[in-house]
Amino acid sequence: MNVCATGPGQTPFIATTSATTNFNGFNIRCRGECNATVTVNVTGGSGNFTYSWLGGPGTATWTTACGGPQIVIVTDVRQGVSCGVTLNLSEPAPLGVTSSAPAPAHLRRCVQRLAHRAGHWWCFWRYGLL
């Protein structure tokens, strides 16, 4: 939340941001994806606002935001006042693979690529699907 336009003769406005996506407690489904939905809401001010997400659209809602800090610049057009609001989008940690037994000799050359299909993680090895 950010209180803006607090100078003499200005009508203050409050800008708040929120993320509406929830993927098991994270705003982003998988690390590195850009699938969060974020919105900025404004109350007060003159009632005529523009929005500019850094790296995103010029609308109040952004449906393809990436993980990490996101900043939206809200401008009260009639007053000529802008202010920024930051929202940090959470994403899961990178995936890792752990094995308790050594792989057979013909499977030791892992391409180290993971894929997500139909709700399951698959590891593609150089000599086939494991």
Backbone bond lengths (Angstrom), bond angles and torsions (degrees), N, CA, C in turn:
res aa  C-N    CA-C-N  psi(-1)  N-CA   C-N-CA  omega(-1)  CA-C   N-CA-C  phi
1 M - - - 1.454 - - 1.521 108.17 -
2 N 1.310 115.28 140.63 1.449 120.73 178.94 1.526 108.50 -139.85
3 V 1.332 116.18 129.78 1.467 121.29 175.34 1.522 106.72 -93.00
4 C 1.327 116.35 123.97 1.463 122.53 -174.39 1.523 110.84 -120.07
5 A 1.316 116.29 165.40 1.471 123.38 177.81 1.527 110.96 57.48
6 T 1.316 115.25 58.99 1.469 119.83 -178.03 1.522 112.86 -103.99
7 G 1.332 117.05 9.43 1.464 120.68 -179.26 1.527 112.26 -77.98
8 P 1.340 116.52 170.09 1.469 121.17 179.33 1.531 111.56 -57.48
9 G 1.316 116.97 131.58 1.457 122.89 177.99 1.519 114.86 78.41
10 Q 1.313 118.64 0.18 1.463 121.62 179.84 1.528 110.32 -95.49
11 T 1.319 115.09 150.97 1.465 121.21 174.91 1.521 107.47 -96.91
12 P 1.339 118.28 111.60 1.466 120.58 -176.70 1.531 112.31 -61.70
13 F 1.324 114.41 151.20 1.459 120.35 171.15 1.515 108.69 -137.33
14 I 1.329 115.76 154.38 1.457 122.28 -178.77 1.519 107.86 -115.16
15 A 1.321 115.65 128.11 1.468 121.76 177.84 1.522 108.25 -114.46
16 T 1.336 116.33 125.43 1.472 121.75 177.58 1.522 108.86 -125.41
17 T 1.319 115.58 146.55 1.467 120.69 178.32 1.514 109.32 -117.14
18 S 1.326 114.93 152.78 1.468 120.02 176.60 1.520 109.14 -151.21
19 A 1.338 114.31 152.15 1.463 121.46 174.62 1.518 107.19 -107.34
20 T 1.326 116.89 132.23 1.464 120.26 -177.61 1.519 112.69 -104.19
21 T 1.327 117.72 -2.53 1.464 119.92 178.49 1.524 109.73 -91.97
22 N 1.337 115.78 144.72 1.455 121.39 178.03 1.523 108.60 -144.01
23 F 1.315 115.03 108.33 1.456 121.70 177.32 1.529 107.48 -111.92
24 N 1.323 116.54 90.98 1.468 121.50 -178.49 1.524 112.22 52.36
25 G 1.318 116.43 43.97 1.458 121.46 177.50 1.515 115.21 90.86
26 F 1.329 118.17 -2.98 1.461 122.23 178.83 1.520 109.17 -112.96
27 N 1.343 115.86 153.93 1.463 120.55 176.89 1.521 111.75 -80.33
28 I 1.338 117.16 -23.97 1.462 123.93 -179.16 1.521 108.06 -111.66
29 R 1.329 117.79 138.64 1.470 121.89 -178.21 1.526 112.30 -65.25
30 C 1.325 117.75 -53.76 1.463 122.75 -179.57 1.527 108.22 -133.65
31 R 1.318 115.92 145.04 1.469 120.72 -178.54 1.531 110.17 -52.80
32 G 1.325 115.37 131.22 1.460 121.28 178.08 1.523 114.63 91.76
33 E 1.336 117.80 -11.01 1.468 119.48 177.56 1.523 110.11 -82.67
34 C 1.293 116.21 163.93 1.464 122.44 179.25 1.527 107.88 -126.38
35 N 1.331 116.40 79.51 1.464 120.23 -175.03 1.527 113.25 -135.98
36 A 1.326 116.70 25.51 1.472 119.94 176.77 1.528 110.01 -88.75
37 T 1.317 115.19 148.26 1.458 121.26 172.80 1.521 107.98 -108.39
38 V 1.337 115.97 121.54 1.454 121.98 -179.71 1.522 109.16 -124.93
39 T 1.320 115.13 148.84 1.461 120.90 -177.56 1.518 109.68 -137.80
40 V 1.321 116.44 144.45 1.459 121.48 171.77 1.528 107.52 -111.32
41 N 1.331 116.07 133.87 1.469 122.52 176.94 1.518 108.27 -117.44
42 V 1.330 115.91 138.62 1.460 120.95 -177.50 1.525 109.32 -126.43
43 T 1.336 115.64 134.59 1.464 121.46 173.86 1.516 108.36 -126.75
44 G 1.341 116.21 148.49 1.464 121.17 -179.61 1.510 110.88 86.44
45 G 1.324 115.59 -157.97 1.461 121.10 179.31 1.508 112.86 67.54
46 S 1.334 115.98 -158.36 1.460 121.13 -177.59 1.518 113.05 -86.75
47 G 1.333 116.82 -14.61 1.461 120.15 179.65 1.507 115.21 92.50
48 N 1.334 118.35 -0.75 1.460 122.01 178.74 1.526 108.17 -120.15
49 F 1.362 117.32 101.47 1.457 121.52 -172.76 1.515 112.43 -121.70
50 T 1.331 115.32 150.98 1.464 121.72 168.66 1.527 107.23 -121.09
51 Y 1.335 115.14 158.10 1.459 121.41 -176.01 1.517 109.23 -131.68
52 S 1.312 115.86 144.10 1.456 120.94 177.37 1.521 108.94 -146.07
53 W 1.347 116.06 104.15 1.465 121.18 175.24 1.515 107.43 -78.96
54 L 1.337 118.33 131.75 1.462 120.78 177.86 1.525 108.41 -67.03
55 G 1.326 116.20 116.74 1.458 121.66 -176.73 1.515 113.37 82.97
56 G 1.330 117.34 7.05 1.461 120.63 -176.93 1.514 112.33 -134.58
57 P 1.333 116.25 -159.33 1.458 121.05 -173.91 1.532 113.01 -80.78
58 G 1.301 115.31 172.52 1.456 122.84 175.71 1.518 110.98 -100.32
59 T 1.325 116.34 43.74 1.461 122.25 -179.25 1.526 109.11 -126.91
60 A 1.321 116.72 168.33 1.467 120.93 179.52 1.522 111.96 -71.14
61 T 1.333 117.66 -25.71 1.472 121.45 -179.19 1.520 110.19 -119.15
62 W 1.339 114.94 138.83 1.468 122.44 178.69 1.521 106.62 -125.56
63 T 1.326 117.52 123.41 1.471 121.28 -174.32 1.527 113.94 -102.68
64 T 1.321 119.00 -0.37 1.464 120.85 179.75 1.528 111.03 -130.34
65 A 1.324 116.42 41.77 1.468 120.72 -179.74 1.525 110.34 -75.57
66 C 1.326 116.19 147.82 1.457 123.15 179.63 1.528 110.22 -96.04
67 G 1.333 115.88 168.08 1.452 121.34 179.05 1.520 112.04 -67.62
68 G 1.334 115.39 160.58 1.462 121.25 179.86 1.512 110.93 97.18
69 P 1.333 116.26 -168.74 1.467 119.35 -177.79 1.531 112.02 -72.67
70 Q 1.309 115.77 134.16 1.470 122.32 175.57 1.527 107.51 -122.78
71 I 1.310 116.04 138.62 1.463 121.50 -176.95 1.512 109.21 -122.89
72 V 1.331 115.26 134.13 1.456 120.71 173.89 1.536 107.87 -120.48
73 I 1.327 115.14 135.03 1.466 121.16 175.85 1.523 106.83 -99.59
74 V 1.330 116.25 120.41 1.461 122.55 179.00 1.526 107.31 -105.08
75 T 1.318 116.04 129.22 1.461 120.75 -179.73 1.521 110.09 -120.23
76 D 1.319 115.62 126.02 1.462 122.32 171.37 1.524 105.12 -85.65
77 V 1.324 116.79 103.72 1.460 122.37 -171.10 1.529 112.12 -62.45
78 R 1.300 118.02 -44.06 1.475 120.43 -177.53 1.520 112.75 -65.23
79 Q 1.331 116.06 -33.97 1.466 119.28 -179.39 1.521 112.85 -91.85
80 G 1.339 116.59 -15.46 1.454 120.31 -178.10 1.520 112.78 68.26
81 V 1.342 116.82 33.49 1.464 122.03 -177.75 1.529 109.06 -117.95
82 S 1.341 115.24 132.43 1.469 121.02 177.27 1.517 109.92 -121.83
83 C 1.314 115.23 150.51 1.464 119.30 171.68 1.521 108.70 -151.89
84 G 1.325 114.98 154.27 1.457 120.73 -178.06 1.513 112.04 -103.45
85 V 1.323 115.09 147.89 1.457 122.16 176.66 1.527 107.10 -130.13
86 T 1.330 116.30 134.43 1.464 121.99 -177.74 1.518 111.18 -108.90
87 L 1.313 115.82 142.64 1.460 123.54 175.87 1.523 107.09 -135.68
88 N 1.338 117.75 129.89 1.451 121.08 178.85 1.524 109.56 -99.57
89 L 1.332 117.15 119.88 1.462 122.44 -178.54 1.523 110.03 -95.58
90 S 1.322 115.47 126.63 1.468 120.65 -177.68 1.521 110.85 -85.78
91 E 1.326 114.68 147.36 1.454 120.92 176.34 1.530 108.40 -140.94
92 P 1.338 117.50 154.26 1.463 119.59 -178.44 1.522 111.86 -67.30
93 A 1.333 115.31 160.57 1.460 121.38 177.29 1.529 109.76 -67.73
94 P 1.332 117.24 159.29 1.471 119.48 176.47 1.524 110.35 -60.27
95 L 1.314 115.67 148.12 1.457 120.39 178.86 1.518 110.85 -75.90
96 G 1.302 115.18 146.28 1.457 121.35 174.95 1.515 108.72 -132.64
97 V 1.307 117.35 156.70 1.456 122.22 179.19 1.521 107.95 -117.79
98 T 1.333 116.34 129.79 1.455 121.89 178.76 1.516 108.59 -122.30
99 S 1.311 116.03 136.17 1.460 120.66 178.73 1.518 108.67 -128.56
100 S 1.331 116.85 138.22 1.460 120.61 178.57 1.528 112.07 -94.08
101 A 1.312 117.83 -9.28 1.464 121.73 179.06 1.521 108.50 -130.97
102 P 1.328 117.27 145.29 1.464 118.61 178.71 1.529 110.68 -66.38
103 A 1.305 115.29 144.69 1.463 120.65 178.23 1.525 109.47 -73.54
104 P 1.334 117.37 151.48 1.466 119.78 175.32 1.526 109.67 -57.37
105 A 1.302 116.24 153.89 1.464 121.87 -174.76 1.523 112.69 -53.08
106 H 1.331 117.58 -40.15 1.467 119.33 -176.59 1.537 112.38 -75.11
107 L 1.355 118.68 -7.57 1.464 120.90 178.82 1.524 112.82 -109.93
108 R 1.323 118.39 7.72 1.465 120.45 -174.94 1.516 113.87 -76.33
109 R 1.283 118.55 -13.56 1.465 120.76 179.07 1.517 109.34 -92.79
110 C 1.283 115.68 77.41 1.469 120.57 -177.75 1.519 110.12 -76.58
111 V 1.288 116.06 133.94 1.448 121.67 176.65 1.533 109.49 -75.75
112 Q 1.322 117.35 -12.08 1.457 124.81 178.90 1.528 111.80 56.80
113 R 1.293 114.43 54.57 1.455 119.68 178.34 1.512 108.66 -131.08
114 L 1.309 116.16 127.90 1.454 120.59 177.46 1.519 109.28 -109.97
115 A 1.303 115.96 146.80 1.461 120.91 177.64 1.513 108.76 -134.72
116 H 1.305 115.98 147.69 1.455 121.67 -179.94 1.525 107.43 -112.69
117 R 1.344 115.24 119.23 1.468 119.84 -179.72 1.511 108.70 -136.88
118 A 1.291 116.18 129.87 1.469 123.26 174.05 1.527 112.09 50.50
119 G 1.334 116.47 41.80 1.455 120.20 175.21 1.514 115.33 80.69
120 H 1.349 118.83 5.96 1.458 121.80 -179.48 1.519 109.97 -126.99
121 W 1.328 115.77 147.21 1.465 120.57 175.71 1.516 109.31 -92.91
122 W 1.334 116.23 136.32 1.459 122.28 179.34 1.521 108.61 -124.90
123 C 1.294 116.87 140.16 1.463 120.84 175.51 1.523 108.58 -105.91
124 F 1.307 116.58 125.33 1.455 121.38 178.94 1.523 108.92 -96.83
125 W 1.314 115.88 116.15 1.447 121.57 179.23 1.521 108.21 -98.02
126 R 1.289 116.22 165.01 1.465 120.77 -177.42 1.518 112.47 -57.92
127 Y 1.338 117.96 -33.74 1.464 120.90 -176.62 1.519 113.11 -108.28
128 G 1.303 118.37 26.59 1.451 119.40 174.58 1.509 113.20 132.41
129 L 1.299 114.99 -179.07 1.455 122.82 -177.31 1.511 109.34 -87.11
130 L 1.322 116.41 129.75 1.467 120.76 -179.85 1.502 109.79 -107.63
